[in-house]
Amino acid sequence: MSRCKLEEFISYEQPAKYIVDSDQYDDSYETPVLTAGKSFILGYTDEKNNIFDNLPVIIFDDFTTSVQFVDFPFKVKSSAMKLLKNTEQADIKYCYYLLKFLQHTPENHKRQWLSATSQNIVELPTIEKQKNIVMKLDKILEVIDNQNNQLELLDEAIKARFVEMFGRPTDKITRYPKVKIGNLIKEGKASIKAGPFGSSLKKEFYVKKGFKIYGQEQVIKNDPTFGDYYINEDRFNSLKSCEVHAGDILISLVGTCGKTMIMPENFEPGIINPRLLKIAFDAEFIISIYFKYFFGSDDLQKILNSASGHSTMNVVNAGMLKNVELIMAPIELQNQFASFVEEIDKSRSRIQKSLEASQELFDSLMQEYFG
C-alpha cells in the first residue's frame, strides 16, 4: 500500500470535444447526452461525430464533485466536468468508489478537480486488493438495486389493482359514476384548504417546540414524524383553519406531482405550510387510501399538468381540485382495496428494513475502505 495524490493514479481529459451541438433531444435517437449530476442522462442525440467511447470512464462534476461511472458511448452537455481514467496502478471502479466517498459540497463555486480533489492524498492498496474491494461493494449494490426493484414492483402491483377494480381516472366511460371532489368533502370551510400565506409563517416565528409545521419534507418521505419546525400556541390559533386532523390527506403543490400523505391517528398537533394543501372527505363516500391512489395515478397527473400548462403542480389549488371528477366506487370496494394495500405495505415494510440494513452495511464498508 502506498500514499499518493489522486492525480498520480487518475488522469483527466477535458470534455470540450464531446459537447453536443444541439439540445434538440429525442428518445428515438441513439446517443445519450450526459451530465455528472443527479439527472445523469439529459436526453438522446442523433449526432454522429466526436462521441466519447474510451470506456469505462468516470465523469466528474467540476463544481459539485459528484461522479458517475459510465460504460457506454455518450456525448456531454457542457464543459463543467472532467473525464477521468485510471492508470495501470489503479482499478477504475475502485477510483469511482473512492471519489464517491470523497464527494462533498464545495464552499466556493470554483472548479474542483485540479485545485482540490486531485490533490487529496490517500492510501492506495495493491491492484489485487482494489479489485477485491470493488467486488464486495458491487455485490452489496446489486442487493440494494434488487431491493429497490422489489419496492417498485409492489407500487406497480397497487396501481394495477386499482385499475383492475375501478378503471382509469381518465376513462370517459367508467363502471361507477364520477362525482366532483367538491361534492364529496366534509362539511366546513377548512375541509379543503391550502397552507397560509408566507407572510403568516415566516421563519422568525419558528420556536424549538410547540405546534408542528407540516411541509413537503414530510409528504415526500411519507413520514409525519420527520422534521422539527414548530410555532407557538398563539400563532397556531391564528392559523387554526390550516390545522391538520387524523385522516386528512396532505398534497404537495410544488414540484412533486401527486405526492400525498395521509395523517395517522397519532401525530403532533400542527398546521400545513404554504406548499401544501389538505383535504378531508366524508368517510361515508370516500376513504383516504382510495383517494391517495386515485390522485397519484399517472393518468390524472397528466391531466392536471396539462390543465395548468406547467410541468409541476405549483398552480394546482383548492378551486381546481374541487372540480376534479372522482370515480365514486362503492365504499365496500374501497375498503377491499384498502385491505389489499395494507397487505402490500406489510411486505414493503419488511423489504424496506432489509434495504436499510444493506445500505448501512455499504456505508460502513465505504468508511472502512476509504475513511
C-alpha positions in Angstrom: 0.0 0.0 0.0 1.4 3.4 -0.9 0.4 7.0 -0.1 -0.1 9.2 -3.2 -2.2 12.0 -4.6 -5.2 11.2 -6.7 -3.6 12.9 -9.7 -0.9 10.2 -9.6 -3.3 7.4 -10.5 -6.2 9.2 -12.0 -5.8 11.2 -15.3 -8.3 13.6 -16.8 -9.5 14.8 -20.1 -11.3 18.0 -20.9 -14.8 17.3 -22.4 -15.0 20.2 -24.9 -14.5 17.9 -27.9 -17.6 15.8 -26.9 -20.1 18.6 -26.2 -23.3 18.2 -28.1 -24.0 20.8 -30.8 -27.8 20.8 -30.4 -30.1 20.3 -27.4 -33.0 19.1 -29.6 -33.1 15.7 -27.9 -35.4 12.8 -28.8 -35.8 9.4 -27.2 -35.7 7.8 -30.6 -32.1 8.9 -31.1 -29.2 6.6 -30.2 -26.5 8.5 -28.3 -27.2 9.7 -24.7 -26.2 13.2 -23.6 -24.8 13.1 -20.0 -24.3 15.3 -17.0 -22.4 14.3 -13.9 -25.4 15.5 -11.7 -28.4 13.5 -10.5 -30.3 13.8 -13.8 -27.4 12.0 -15.5 -29.0 11.3 -18.9 -30.4 14.6 -20.2 -31.7 13.1 -23.4 -30.6 11.5 -26.7 -29.0 13.0 -29.7 -28.6 11.8 -33.4 -25.2 13.5 -33.7 -22.5 11.1 -35.0 -19.2 12.9 -34.6 -17.0 13.2 -31.5 -18.7 10.5 -29.4 -16.8 9.5 -26.3 -16.1 5.8 -26.4 -12.9 5.2 -24.4 -14.7 3.2 -21.8 -15.3 2.7 -19.0 -14.8 6.3 -17.7 -15.8 8.4 -14.7 -17.5 11.7 -15.3 -16.7 14.2 -12.5 -18.8 17.4 -11.9 -16.1 20.0 -11.6 -18.3 22.2 -9.4 -20.2 19.8 -7.1 -17.7 16.9 -7.1 -20.5 14.4 -7.9 -19.4 11.4 -10.0 -21.0 8.9 -12.5 -19.5 5.6 -13.7 -20.1 5.2 -17.4 -19.6 2.1 -19.6 -21.4 3.2 -22.8 -20.7 5.7 -25.6 -22.0 9.2 -25.0 -21.8 13.0 -25.6 -21.9 15.7 -22.9 -23.9 18.8 -22.3 -21.2 21.2 -21.1 -17.6 21.6 -20.1 -18.5 21.7 -16.4 -16.9 18.3 -15.9 -13.8 16.2 -16.2 -13.5 12.8 -17.9 -11.4 10.6 -15.6 -9.4 7.5 -16.4 -7.3 5.2 -14.2 -3.6 4.5 -14.6 -2.1 0.9 -14.5 -1.7 1.0 -10.8 -5.5 1.6 -10.1 -8.7 -0.1 -10.9 -11.2 2.4 -12.4 -14.2 1.1 -10.4 -12.1 1.4 -7.3 -11.4 5.0 -8.3 -15.1 5.6 -8.7 -16.0 4.4 -5.2 -13.1 6.4 -3.8 -14.3 9.6 -5.5 -17.9 8.8 -4.4 -16.6 8.6 -0.8 -14.7 11.9 -1.1 -17.7 13.7 -2.7 -18.7 16.8 -0.8 -20.4 20.2 -1.3 -17.6 22.8 -2.0 -17.6 26.0 -0.1 -17.0 28.0 -3.3 -18.2 27.9 -6.9 -14.8 27.0 -8.4 -13.6 24.1 -10.4 -12.6 21.4 -8.0 -10.6 18.7 -9.8 -7.3 20.5 -10.5 -7.3 22.8 -7.4 -8.6 20.4 -4.8 -9.9 16.9 -5.4 -6.9 15.6 -7.4 -4.6 16.9 -4.6 -6.1 14.6 -2.0 -3.5 12.2 -0.5 -4.8 8.7 0.0 -3.6 5.2 0.8 -3.7 3.2 -2.5 -3.7 -0.6 -1.9 -2.4 -3.2 -4.4 -4.4 -3.7 -7.6 -5.5 -7.1 -6.3 -6.9 -5.7 -3.1 -8.6 -2.9 -5.1 -10.4 -5.5 -7.2 -11.5 -7.4 -4.1 -12.9 -4.3 -2.6 -14.8 -3.5 -5.8 -16.2 -7.0 -5.9 -17.6 -6.7 -2.4 -19.1 -3.2 -2.9 -20.6 -4.3 -6.3 -22.3 -7.3 -4.7 -23.9 -5.1 -2.0 -25.1 -2.6 -4.5 -26.6 -5.4 -6.5 -28.6 -6.4 -3.5 -29.7 -2.8 -2.9 -30.8 -2.5 -6.5 -32.8 -5.7 -6.2 -34.5 -4.5 -3.0 -35.4 -1.2 -4.7 -36.8 -3.0 -7.7 -38.9 -5.1 -5.3 -40.3 -1.9 -3.8 -41.1 -0.6 -7.2 -42.9 -3.8 -8.2 -45.1 -3.5 -5.1 -46.0 0.0 -6.1 -46.9 -1.2 -9.6 -49.0 -4.0 -8.1 -51.1 -1.5 -6.2 -51.5 0.7 -9.3 -52.5 -2.3 -11.3 -55.0 -3.5 -8.6 -56.6 0.0 -8.6 -57.1 0.0 -12.4 -58.5 -3.6 -12.2 -61.0 -2.7 -9.5 -62.0 0.8 -10.5 -60.7 1.6 -14.0 -58.6 4.5 -15.0 -59.4 8.0 -13.7 -59.2 9.3 -17.3 -61.7 6.8 -18.8 -64.7 8.6 -20.4 -66.9 5.6 -19.6 -66.5 4.1 -16.1 -68.3 1.3 -14.3 -69.1 3.7 -11.4 -70.3 7.3 -11.6 -67.9 10.3 -11.5 -68.6 13.0 -8.9 -66.7 16.2 -8.4 -64.4 16.2 -5.4 -66.1 19.4 -4.1 -69.3 17.4 -3.6 -67.6 14.6 -1.5 -65.6 16.6 1.1 -66.6 17.0 4.7 -68.8 20.0 5.5 -66.9 23.0 6.7 -64.7 25.7 5.1 -61.4 24.0 6.1 -62.2 20.7 4.5 -60.1 21.6 1.5 -57.6 24.3 2.4 -54.1 25.4 1.2 -51.5 26.5 3.7 -51.3 30.1 4.9 -49.6 32.9 3.1 -45.9 33.0 3.6 -46.0 36.3 5.5 -48.1 34.5 8.2 -45.4 31.8 8.6 -42.0 33.4 8.4 -39.1 31.6 9.9 -38.8 34.2 12.6 -42.0 32.8 14.0 -40.5 29.3 14.5 -39.8 28.0 18.0 -38.0 25.0 19.4 -41.1 23.2 20.5 -44.9 23.8 20.2 -47.2 23.1 17.3 -45.6 21.3 14.3 -45.4 22.8 10.8 -46.1 20.1 8.2 -44.5 20.6 4.8 -43.2 18.9 1.6 -40.4 17.2 3.5 -42.9 15.1 5.5 -45.1 14.4 2.4 -42.2 13.3 0.2 -40.9 11.0 2.9 -44.4 9.9 3.8 -43.3 10.4 7.4 -45.2 12.8 9.7 -42.6 12.4 12.4 -39.9 13.9 10.2 -38.8 17.5 10.7 -38.6 19.9 13.7 -40.3 23.2 12.7 -42.7 24.5 15.2 -44.8 27.6 16.1 -46.2 28.7 19.4 -49.8 28.4 20.5 -50.8 32.0 19.7 -49.5 31.6 16.1 -51.2 28.2 15.9 -54.6 29.7 17.0 -54.3 32.5 14.4 -53.8 29.8 11.7 -56.4 27.4 13.0 -58.0 26.9 9.6 -54.8 25.2 8.4 -54.8 22.7 11.3 -54.4 19.0 10.4 -56.6 16.2 11.6 -56.4 12.4 11.6 -57.4 11.1 8.1 -56.6 14.4 6.3 -54.8 14.0 3.1 -51.9 16.4 2.6 -51.0 17.2 -1.0 -47.7 18.7 -2.2 -48.3 21.7 -4.5 -44.8 22.4 -5.8 -42.6 20.2 -8.0 -43.7 16.8 -6.7 -46.7 15.8 -8.7 -49.1 13.5 -6.9 -47.2 13.3 -3.7 -49.6 12.8 -0.8 -49.6 11.7 2.8 -52.5 10.6 5.0 -52.3 11.9 8.6 -52.3 8.9 11.0 -54.4 8.6 14.2 -51.4 9.7 16.4 -49.4 12.7 15.4 -48.2 16.0 16.7 -50.8 18.8 16.5 -49.9 21.3 13.9 -50.7 23.1 10.6 -49.7 22.8 7.0 -47.3 25.3 5.4 -47.9 27.3 2.1 -46.6 24.5 -0.1 -49.3 22.0 1.0 -53.0 21.6 0.6 -55.1 19.5 3.0 -58.4 17.7 2.1 -60.8 15.8 4.2 -63.5 13.6 2.7 -66.9 12.5 4.0 -65.9 8.9 5.1 -69.4 7.7 4.1 -68.4 8.2 0.4 -64.6 8.2 0.1 -61.8 6.7 2.2 -58.4 8.4 2.3 -56.3 5.5 0.9 -58.6 5.2 -2.2 -58.2 8.9 -2.9 -54.4 8.7 -2.4 -54.0 6.2 -5.3 -56.6 7.9 -7.4 -54.9 11.2 -7.2 -51.4 9.7 -7.6 -52.3 7.9 -10.8 -50.1 8.8 -13.8 -53.2 9.5 -16.0 -54.7 12.1 -13.6 -51.3 13.8 -13.1 -51.0 14.3 -16.9 -54.5 15.9 -16.9 -53.6 18.3 -14.1 -50.3 19.2 -15.6 -51.9 19.8 -19.0 -54.7 21.9 -17.4 -52.1 24.1 -15.5 -49.8 24.4 -18.5 -46.8 23.5 -16.3 -44.6 20.5 -15.7 -45.1 20.8 -11.9 -48.1 21.2 -9.6 -47.3 24.7 -8.5 -50.6 26.2 -9.8 -52.9 23.5 -8.5 -55.2 25.0 -6.0 -58.3 24.2 -3.9 -60.7 25.5 -6.6 -59.1 23.4 -9.3 -59.2 20.2 -7.1 -62.9 20.7 -6.3 -63.7 20.3 -10.0 -61.7 17.1 -10.5 -64.1 14.2 -11.1 -63.5 11.3 -8.8 -64.7 7.8 -9.6 -67.2 7.1 -6.8 -66.7 3.4 -6.3 -68.9 1.6 -3.7 -67.4 2.0 -0.2 -67.2 -1.8 0.2 -64.9 -2.0 -2.8 -62.8 0.9 -1.5 -62.4 -1.0 1.8 -61.3 -4.1 -0.1 -58.7 -2.1 -1.9 -57.5 -0.6 1.4 -57.1 -4.2 2.8 -55.0 -5.1 -0.3 -52.8 -2.0 0.2 -52.4 -2.9 3.9 -51.0 -6.4 3.0 -48.7 -4.9 0.4 -47.5 -2.4 2.9 -46.5 -5.3 5.3 -44.3 -6.7 2.5 -43.0 -3.2 1.8 -42.0 -2.7 5.4 -40.0 -6.0 5.5 -38.2 -5.1 2.3 -37.5 -1.5 3.5 -35.9 -2.8 6.7 -33.7 -5.1 4.7 -32.8 -2.3 2.3 -31.8 0.0 5.2 -29.6 -2.8 6.6 -28.0 -3.3 3.2 -27.4 0.5 2.9 -25.9 0.6 6.4 -23.5 -2.2 5.5 -22.5 -0.5 2.3 -21.9 2.8 4.1 -19.8 1.1 6.8 -17.6 -0.7 4.3 -17.1 2.6 2.3 -15.9 4.1 5.6 -13.7 1.1 6.3 -12.1 1.1 2.9 -11.7 4.8 2.2 -12.1 6.6 5.6 
